């Protein structure tokens, strides 16, 4: 039988070193990466853990896996595809795809420039879901302080309340509809596209299809929909949906924020690509975040990861990262099909600070387990209220420090004795104020929230997830769990139309098909 990860020598050494490593934050560990500063001081650290990590990297053939990612090898090995999103943002893409990438990149920019010159559309309705939605939605929300050129609304859910709400804020005669779907068969964007087409017709738009563009890897399906070839923008099967922001999926970013903003976003990501490829392991920010995440999830038993950007403009960063992480990881089998044998991915959750402090930080501080936290802050704001930005930074640093330092019973007792004369009550209150401390966290500091730093931040998380997949021996580029649910949904849609066809469903599903079909 082949050696599985949990019984391999390098993993056993890594797990032992992680369990015994210091978590007191005394060993400063800050990495400069593509303009960002990543502080891993509050993660588990020791020289023994550093050595064990090097051995784990060697055992899992990390260097070869990373080279395959950059060189266009079969990084997505279960689907026998490349995963070449780094090529999409490279100034000089690899020769084998350079012509395609640069040509489509220029088509997007030429289209945007033409619309800017003619002023043809003031409104954008973007219809996508998952990777075709979260990236553009997140970036346009995060960077709209740079100047929003068009009113842009997003609708992703098949619940038509979403698209109806979006359309209610747009002028149909001045609206460009973007249908973004890698396969151009995805239920949600196509259903919403039908609603949008009817909306345009009902408003008296003479040629509704001329108000529609497509972004897809299935060009033929978009043409069959009736969209003009000059309004179909392509990306490729070797681009994973959740990694597709850097392709023509970035069209709404260029329309809403300008081509220069999109170019700077790509440049920031490319700078992080270079860092991830070239930096040695100890000074490699995505790799160190990956190693910390593996130690936290698979060794120390933390089942979740909280992400708390202390910047309200990063409202959509958490669901973007949630999809990236949880659709990529959480797999059960390694390359040869053997079980992984350890947990392979956390539940990712969170919200912007300081709202998060009044929502779930009580649990983070005092629950018996808690969770690691990624804190994100911008050194410089884009408003004139310096005093209040200092308050924001102070809250971020204070929460992180409290999670790390904790509060002992003796410290708490000293506090309660100062305000409570009854010794027994002081003792009781002190026990309620104990904070375990030693809670791991990472602090990511952006110089300011601009397109370049945002691109670097997103690529940082992409490479962290890739590195975790490589070290766990799983494929971070497939999503069989998602596909399974999609197949079942198509069957149930048919069965809701013909309830008698649902005989092979489980009893509860069959009951609800029959019940809801009669509504």
C-alpha positions as CSV (number, residue, x, y, z in Angstrom):
1,X,0.0,0.0,0.0
2,X,1.3,3.5,-0.8
3,X,2.3,5.7,2.2
4,X,-0.6,8.2,2.9
5,X,0.0,11.8,4.0
6,X,-0.8,11.3,7.7
7,X,1.8,8.4,8.0
8,X,4.5,10.0,5.9
9,X,7.7,11.0,7.6
10,X,7.6,14.6,6.6
11,X,4.0,15.0,7.7
12,X,4.6,13.4,11.1
13,X,7.5,15.7,11.7
14,X,5.5,18.7,10.6
15,X,2.6,17.8,12.8
16,X,4.8,17.3,15.8
17,X,6.6,20.6,15.2
18,X,3.3,22.5,14.8
19,X,1.9,21.0,18.1
20,X,5.0,22.1,20.1
21,X,5.7,25.4,18.3
22,X,5.4,28.7,20.2
23,X,2.2,30.7,19.8
24,X,3.2,33.6,22.0
25,X,4.1,36.0,19.1
26,X,7.6,36.8,20.3
27,X,9.3,35.9,17.0
28,X,8.6,38.8,14.6
29,X,7.8,37.5,11.1
30,X,6.8,40.1,8.5
31,X,7.1,39.6,4.8
32,X,7.1,42.3,2.1
33,X,5.3,41.0,-1.0
34,X,4.3,43.0,-4.1
35,X,3.8,46.1,-2.0
36,X,1.9,44.4,0.8
37,X,3.2,43.6,4.3
38,X,2.1,40.3,5.7
39,X,2.6,39.8,9.4
40,X,2.6,36.1,10.5
41,X,4.1,36.7,13.9
42,X,0.9,35.5,15.7
43,X,1.0,32.1,13.9
44,X,2.7,29.0,15.3
45,X,6.5,29.4,14.9
46,X,9.7,27.6,15.7
47,X,12.9,26.7,14.0
48,X,11.9,23.1,14.1
49,X,8.6,23.9,12.3
50,X,10.6,25.8,9.6
51,X,12.8,22.7,9.1
52,X,9.8,20.4,9.0
53,X,8.0,22.7,6.5
54,X,11.0,22.5,4.2
55,X,10.9,18.7,4.4
56,X,7.2,18.7,3.7
57,X,7.7,20.9,0.7
58,X,10.3,18.4,-0.7
59,X,8.2,15.3,0.1
60,X,5.1,16.8,-1.6
61,X,7.1,18.0,-4.7
62,X,6.0,21.5,-4.2
63,X,8.5,23.1,-6.5
64,X,7.4,20.9,-9.4
65,X,3.7,21.6,-8.7
66,X,4.4,25.3,-8.7
67,X,6.4,25.1,-11.9
68,X,3.5,23.2,-13.5
69,X,1.1,26.1,-12.6
70,X,3.3,28.7,-14.2
71,X,4.4,26.6,-17.2
72,X,1.0,25.5,-18.3
73,X,1.3,21.9,-17.2
74,X,-1.7,19.8,-16.2
75,X,-2.2,21.5,-12.9
76,X,-5.9,20.5,-12.9
77,X,-5.1,16.9,-13.2
78,X,-8.5,15.3,-12.6
79,X,-9.9,17.2,-15.5
80,X,-6.7,17.0,-17.5
81,X,-6.4,20.8,-18.0
82,X,-4.0,23.6,-17.3
83,X,-4.9,26.2,-14.6
84,X,-3.1,29.1,-16.2
85,X,-4.6,32.2,-14.7
86,X,-1.1,33.6,-14.2
87,X,-0.8,33.8,-18.0
88,X,-3.9,36.1,-18.1
89,X,-2.2,38.9,-16.0
90,X,1.4,38.5,-17.3
91,X,2.7,41.5,-19.2
92,X,4.3,39.0,-21.5
93,X,2.2,35.8,-21.4
94,X,3.9,32.4,-22.3
95,X,4.4,32.1,-26.0
96,X,1.9,29.2,-26.5
97,X,-1.0,31.4,-25.3
98,X,0.4,34.9,-25.8
99,X,-1.5,35.6,-29.1
100,X,-4.8,34.5,-27.7
101,X,-4.4,36.3,-24.4
102,X,-3.1,39.5,-25.8
103,X,-5.7,39.6,-28.6
104,X,-8.6,39.1,-26.3
105,X,-7.2,41.6,-23.8
106,X,-7.0,44.2,-26.5
107,X,-10.6,43.4,-27.8
108,X,-12.0,44.1,-24.3
109,X,-10.1,47.4,-24.1
110,X,-11.0,48.4,-27.6
111,X,-14.7,47.7,-26.9
112,X,-14.6,49.8,-23.7
113,X,-12.8,52.7,-25.5
114,X,-15.4,52.7,-28.2
115,X,-18.3,52.9,-25.7
116,X,-16.5,55.6,-23.8
117,X,-16.1,57.7,-27.0
118,X,-19.7,57.2,-28.1
119,X,-21.4,57.3,-24.7
120,X,-23.7,54.5,-25.9
121,X,-24.4,53.1,-22.4
122,X,-24.7,54.8,-19.0
123,X,-25.9,51.6,-17.2
124,X,-24.6,48.1,-16.9
125,X,-26.5,45.0,-15.9
126,X,-24.1,42.2,-15.1
127,X,-25.5,38.6,-15.0
128,X,-23.2,35.8,-13.8
129,X,-22.8,33.6,-10.7
130,X,-19.9,32.3,-8.7
131,X,-16.5,33.0,-10.3
132,X,-18.2,35.0,-13.0
133,X,-19.8,37.3,-10.4
134,X,-17.9,37.6,-7.2
135,X,-14.7,38.9,-8.7
136,X,-16.2,41.8,-10.8
137,X,-18.7,42.6,-8.0
138,X,-16.0,42.7,-5.3
139,X,-13.5,44.8,-7.4
140,X,-16.1,47.4,-8.5
141,X,-17.4,47.8,-5.0
142,X,-13.9,48.1,-3.5
143,X,-12.6,50.6,-6.0
144,X,-15.6,52.8,-6.8
145,X,-14.0,55.6,-4.8
146,X,-11.6,55.9,-7.7
147,X,-14.5,57.1,-9.9
148,X,-17.4,55.1,-11.1
149,X,-18.0,55.8,-14.8
150,X,-21.2,53.9,-15.2
151,X,-24.0,52.8,-13.0
152,X,-23.4,49.0,-12.6
153,X,-25.8,46.5,-11.0
154,X,-25.2,42.8,-10.4
155,X,-27.7,40.0,-10.4
156,X,-26.5,36.4,-9.8
157,X,-29.2,34.5,-8.0
158,X,-31.9,32.6,-10.0
159,X,-34.3,34.2,-7.5
160,X,-35.8,36.8,-9.9
161,X,-36.2,39.3,-7.0
162,X,-32.4,39.9,-7.5
163,X,-32.6,40.7,-11.2
164,X,-35.8,42.7,-10.8
165,X,-34.2,44.8,-8.1
166,X,-31.1,45.4,-10.3
167,X,-33.2,46.4,-13.3
168,X,-35.3,48.8,-11.2
169,X,-32.2,50.9,-10.8
170,X,-31.4,51.1,-14.6
171,X,-32.7,52.8,-17.7
172,X,-33.3,50.0,-20.2
173,X,-32.6,52.2,-23.2
174,X,-29.2,53.1,-21.8
175,X,-28.3,49.6,-20.4
176,X,-25.7,47.1,-21.6
177,X,-26.4,43.6,-20.4
178,X,-23.3,41.4,-19.8
179,X,-24.0,37.6,-19.6
180,X,-21.0,36.0,-18.0
181,X,-20.8,32.2,-18.0
182,X,-17.9,30.0,-18.7
183,X,-20.1,27.2,-20.1
184,X,-23.0,29.4,-21.3
185,X,-25.2,26.7,-19.9
186,X,-25.3,27.8,-16.3
187,X,-28.9,28.1,-15.1
188,X,-28.7,31.4,-13.2
189,X,-27.2,33.8,-15.8
190,X,-29.2,32.3,-18.6
191,X,-32.5,32.5,-16.7
192,X,-31.7,36.1,-15.7
193,X,-30.8,36.9,-19.3
194,X,-34.3,35.8,-20.4
195,X,-35.8,38.1,-17.8
196,X,-33.5,41.0,-19.0
197,X,-34.4,40.5,-22.7
198,X,-38.1,40.6,-21.9
199,X,-37.4,43.8,-19.8
200,X,-35.7,45.4,-22.8
201,X,-38.5,44.4,-25.1
202,X,-41.2,45.6,-22.8
203,X,-39.5,49.0,-22.6
204,X,-39.6,49.3,-26.3
205,X,-36.0,48.7,-27.1
206,X,-35.9,48.1,-30.8
207,X,-33.1,45.5,-31.0
208,X,-32.7,44.1,-27.5
209,X,-29.9,41.6,-28.5
210,X,-27.7,44.5,-29.5
211,X,-27.8,45.5,-25.8
212,X,-26.2,42.2,-24.8
213,X,-22.6,41.0,-24.7
214,X,-21.3,37.6,-23.6
215,X,-18.2,36.6,-21.8
216,X,-17.7,32.8,-22.1
217,X,-15.5,29.9,-23.0
218,X,-18.3,28.5,-25.1
219,X,-18.5,31.0,-28.0
220,X,-20.8,28.9,-30.1
221,X,-23.5,28.8,-27.4
222,X,-23.3,32.6,-27.1
223,X,-23.7,32.9,-30.9
224,X,-26.6,30.5,-30.8
225,X,-28.2,32.8,-28.2
226,X,-28.2,35.5,-30.9
227,X,-25.3,37.7,-29.7
228,X,-23.2,39.3,-32.4
229,X,-19.7,37.9,-32.8
230,X,-18.2,41.3,-32.1
231,X,-19.9,41.2,-28.7
232,X,-18.8,37.8,-27.6
233,X,-15.6,37.9,-25.5
234,X,-13.7,34.7,-24.9
235,X,-11.8,33.0,-22.2
236,X,-10.6,29.4,-22.2
237,X,-11.2,26.0,-20.5
238,X,-7.8,26.3,-18.8
239,X,-9.2,29.2,-16.8
240,X,-11.0,28.1,-13.7
241,X,-14.2,30.0,-13.0
242,X,-13.1,31.3,-9.6
243,X,-9.8,32.3,-11.1
244,X,-11.3,34.0,-14.2
245,X,-11.4,37.6,-13.0
246,X,-8.2,38.3,-14.9
247,X,-9.7,37.2,-18.2
248,X,-12.5,39.0,-20.2
249,X,-14.6,38.4,-17.1
250,X,-13.0,41.7,-16.1
251,X,-15.0,43.5,-18.7
252,X,-17.4,45.1,-16.2
253,X,-14.5,46.4,-14.2
254,X,-13.1,48.2,-17.3
255,X,-16.6,49.6,-18.1
256,X,-17.2,50.8,-14.6
257,X,-13.8,51.9,-13.5
258,X,-11.7,52.3,-16.7
259,X,-9.2,50.2,-18.6
260,X,-6.3,51.7,-16.6
261,X,-7.8,50.4,-13.4
262,X,-8.2,46.9,-14.9
263,X,-4.6,47.0,-16.1
264,X,-3.3,48.1,-12.7
265,X,-5.3,45.3,-11.1
266,X,-3.6,42.8,-13.4
267,X,-0.2,44.4,-12.7
268,X,-0.6,43.9,-9.0
269,X,-1.5,40.3,-9.4
270,X,1.4,39.8,-11.7
271,X,3.8,41.3,-9.1
272,X,2.5,38.8,-6.5
273,X,2.9,36.0,-9.1
274,X,6.6,36.9,-9.4
275,X,7.0,37.0,-5.6
276,X,5.4,33.6,-5.2
277,X,7.6,32.1,-7.9
278,X,10.9,33.7,-6.7
279,X,10.8,34.3,-3.0
280,X,12.5,31.7,-0.8
281,X,10.1,29.7,1.5
282,X,10.6,31.6,4.7
283,X,10.1,35.0,2.9
284,X,7.3,33.7,0.6
285,X,4.0,35.3,1.8
286,X,1.5,33.0,0.0
287,X,3.5,29.9,1.0
288,X,3.8,30.9,4.6
289,X,0.1,31.7,4.8
290,X,-0.5,28.2,3.3
291,X,1.7,26.5,5.9
292,X,0.1,28.3,8.7
293,X,-3.3,27.4,7.4
294,X,-2.4,23.7,7.1
295,X,-1.0,23.7,10.6
296,X,-4.1,25.4,11.9
297,X,-6.6,23.1,10.1
298,X,-5.0,19.7,10.0
299,X,-2.9,19.7,13.1
300,X,-4.2,22.2,15.7
301,X,-7.8,21.4,15.0
302,X,-9.2,24.8,13.9
303,X,-12.2,24.1,11.6
304,X,-12.8,27.7,10.4
305,X,-11.0,30.8,9.2
306,X,-12.4,34.3,9.8
307,X,-11.4,37.1,7.4
308,X,-12.0,40.6,8.8
309,X,-11.0,43.4,6.4
310,X,-10.9,46.6,8.4
311,X,-12.1,48.6,5.3
312,X,-15.8,48.8,4.5
313,X,-15.0,49.0,0.8
314,X,-13.8,45.3,1.0
315,X,-17.4,44.3,1.8
316,X,-17.4,41.5,-0.9
317,X,-13.9,40.2,-0.2
318,X,-15.1,37.6,2.3
319,X,-17.5,35.8,-0.1
320,X,-15.0,36.1,-2.9
321,X,-12.4,34.4,-0.7
322,X,-15.0,32.0,0.6
323,X,-15.6,30.7,-2.9
324,X,-11.9,30.6,-3.7
325,X,-11.1,28.6,-0.6
326,X,-14.1,26.4,-0.1
327,X,-14.6,25.5,-3.8
328,X,-10.9,24.7,-4.2
329,X,-10.2,22.8,-1.0
330,X,-12.1,20.4,1.2
331,X,-11.3,17.4,-1.1
332,X,-11.2,13.8,-0.1
333,X,-8.6,12.1,-2.4
334,X,-5.0,12.6,-3.5
335,X,-3.6,12.2,-7.0
336,X,-3.6,8.4,-6.9
337,X,-7.1,8.2,-5.5
338,X,-6.1,7.3,-1.9
339,X,-7.9,9.2,0.9
340,X,-6.1,12.3,2.1
341,X,-6.6,11.3,5.7
342,X,-6.5,14.8,7.2
343,X,-8.9,17.7,7.1
344,X,-8.3,19.7,3.9
345,X,-9.8,23.2,4.2
346,X,-11.5,25.4,6.7
347,X,-14.9,27.0,6.7
348,X,-14.2,30.6,5.6
349,X,-16.4,33.4,7.0
350,X,-16.3,36.9,8.3
351,X,-17.3,40.5,7.6
352,X,-15.6,44.0,7.7
353,X,-14.4,45.6,10.9
354,X,-15.4,47.2,13.2
355,X,-18.9,45.7,12.6
356,X,-17.4,42.2,13.1
357,X,-16.3,43.1,16.6
358,X,-19.9,43.7,17.6
359,X,-21.0,40.5,15.9
360,X,-18.7,37.5,16.5
361,X,-15.6,38.6,18.3
362,X,-16.9,37.5,21.7
363,X,-16.8,33.9,20.3
364,X,-13.4,34.4,18.8
365,X,-12.0,35.6,22.1
366,X,-13.5,33.1,24.6
367,X,-14.9,30.0,22.9
368,X,-13.0,26.9,23.8
369,X,-11.7,26.5,20.3
370,X,-12.1,29.9,18.4
371,X,-10.7,30.4,15.0
372,X,-7.6,31.9,13.2
373,X,-8.2,35.3,11.8
374,X,-6.9,37.2,8.8
375,X,-6.9,40.9,9.6
376,X,-6.6,43.2,6.6
377,X,-6.0,47.0,6.9
378,X,-5.0,49.9,4.6
379,X,-2.2,52.1,6.0
380,X,-3.6,55.2,4.2
381,X,-7.3,56.0,3.8
382,X,-8.9,57.7,0.8
383,X,-10.8,60.2,2.9
384,X,-9.8,63.2,4.9
385,X,-10.7,61.9,8.4
386,X,-7.2,60.9,9.7
387,X,-8.3,60.7,13.3
388,X,-11.0,58.2,12.6
389,X,-8.7,56.1,10.4
390,X,-6.4,55.9,13.4
391,X,-9.4,54.7,15.4
392,X,-10.0,52.0,12.8
393,X,-6.4,50.8,12.9
394,X,-6.4,50.9,16.7
395,X,-9.4,48.6,16.8
396,X,-7.8,46.2,14.4
397,X,-4.5,46.0,16.2
398,X,-6.2,45.8,19.6
399,X,-8.4,42.9,18.7
400,X,-5.4,41.0,17.2
401,X,-3.3,41.7,20.3
402,X,-6.1,40.6,22.6
403,X,-6.5,37.3,20.7
404,X,-2.8,36.7,20.9
405,X,-2.1,37.8,24.5
406,X,-5.3,36.6,26.2
407,X,-5.9,37.4,29.9
408,X,-5.0,35.0,32.7
409,X,-7.2,34.3,35.7
410,X,-4.7,36.2,37.9
411,X,-4.9,39.3,35.7
412,X,-8.7,39.1,35.6
413,X,-8.8,38.7,39.4
414,X,-6.7,41.8,39.9
415,X,-9.1,43.8,37.8
416,X,-12.2,42.5,39.6
417,X,-10.8,43.0,43.1
418,X,-10.2,46.7,42.2
419,X,-14.0,47.2,41.7
420,X,-15.6,44.4,43.8
421,X,-15.2,44.2,47.6
422,X,-16.8,40.8,48.0
423,X,-13.9,38.3,47.5
424,X,-16.1,35.4,46.4
425,X,-17.9,37.6,43.8
426,X,-14.6,39.0,42.6
427,X,-13.3,35.4,42.1
428,X,-16.5,34.5,40.2
429,X,-16.3,37.5,37.9
430,X,-12.6,37.0,37.2
431,X,-13.4,33.5,35.8
432,X,-15.8,35.1,33.3
433,X,-13.1,37.5,32.2
434,X,-10.4,34.9,31.3
435,X,-9.3,34.9,27.7
436,X,-7.3,31.9,26.6
437,X,-5.0,33.8,24.2
438,X,-2.6,32.1,21.8
439,X,-5.2,32.5,19.0
440,X,-3.4,32.5,15.6
441,X,-3.9,35.4,13.2
442,X,-2.3,37.0,10.1
443,X,-2.2,40.8,9.6
444,X,-2.1,41.9,5.9
445,X,-1.4,45.6,5.4
446,X,-2.1,47.3,2.1
447,X,-0.4,50.7,1.5
448,X,-3.8,52.0,0.3
449,X,-6.8,50.5,-1.4
450,X,-5.9,51.0,-5.1
451,X,-6.1,48.6,-8.1
452,X,-2.5,47.4,-7.8
453,X,-2.6,46.5,-4.1
454,X,-6.0,44.9,-4.5
455,X,-4.7,42.8,-7.4
456,X,-1.8,41.7,-5.2
457,X,-4.1,40.8,-2.4
458,X,-6.3,38.6,-4.5
459,X,-3.3,36.8,-6.0
460,X,-1.9,36.3,-2.5
461,X,-5.0,34.4,-1.6
462,X,-5.1,32.5,-4.9
463,X,-1.5,31.3,-4.4
464,X,-2.1,30.4,-0.7
465,X,-5.0,28.1,-1.7
466,X,-2.9,26.6,-4.5
467,X,0.0,25.9,-2.1
468,X,-2.3,24.3,0.4
469,X,-3.7,22.0,-2.3
470,X,-0.2,21.0,-3.4
471,X,0.9,20.2,0.2
472,X,-2.2,18.3,1.0
473,X,-1.8,16.4,-2.3
474,X,-5.3,17.5,-3.6
475,X,-6.5,19.2,-6.7
476,X,-7.6,22.8,-6.0
477,X,-9.0,23.4,-9.5
478,X,-11.9,20.9,-9.7
479,X,-15.2,21.1,-7.9
480,X,-17.0,17.8,-8.1
481,X,-19.3,18.6,-5.2
482,X,-20.6,21.6,-7.1
483,X,-21.1,19.6,-10.2
484,X,-23.0,16.8,-8.4
485,X,-25.5,19.3,-7.0
486,X,-26.0,20.9,-10.5
487,X,-26.8,17.5,-12.0
488,X,-29.4,16.8,-9.3
489,X,-30.9,20.3,-9.7
490,X,-31.5,19.7,-13.4
491,X,-33.3,16.5,-12.7
492,X,-35.5,18.2,-10.0
493,X,-36.4,21.1,-12.4
494,X,-37.7,18.4,-14.8
495,X,-39.5,16.6,-12.0
496,X,-41.2,19.8,-10.8
497,X,-42.7,20.0,-14.3
498,X,-43.7,16.3,-14.2
499,X,-44.0,15.2,-10.6
500,X,-44.6,11.6,-11.5
501,X,-41.0,11.4,-12.8
502,X,-39.5,11.8,-9.3
503,X,-40.2,8.2,-8.1
504,X,-36.5,7.4,-7.5
505,X,-35.9,10.4,-5.2
506,X,-35.5,10.0,-1.4
507,X,-38.8,10.3,0.5
508,X,-38.4,13.9,1.6
509,X,-37.3,15.2,-1.8
510,X,-40.1,13.3,-3.5
511,X,-42.6,14.8,-1.0
512,X,-41.5,18.3,-1.7
513,X,-41.4,17.9,-5.5
514,X,-45.0,16.7,-5.4
515,X,-46.0,19.3,-2.9
516,X,-44.4,22.3,-4.5
517,X,-45.3,21.3,-8.0
518,X,-49.0,21.7,-7.0
519,X,-48.6,25.2,-5.7
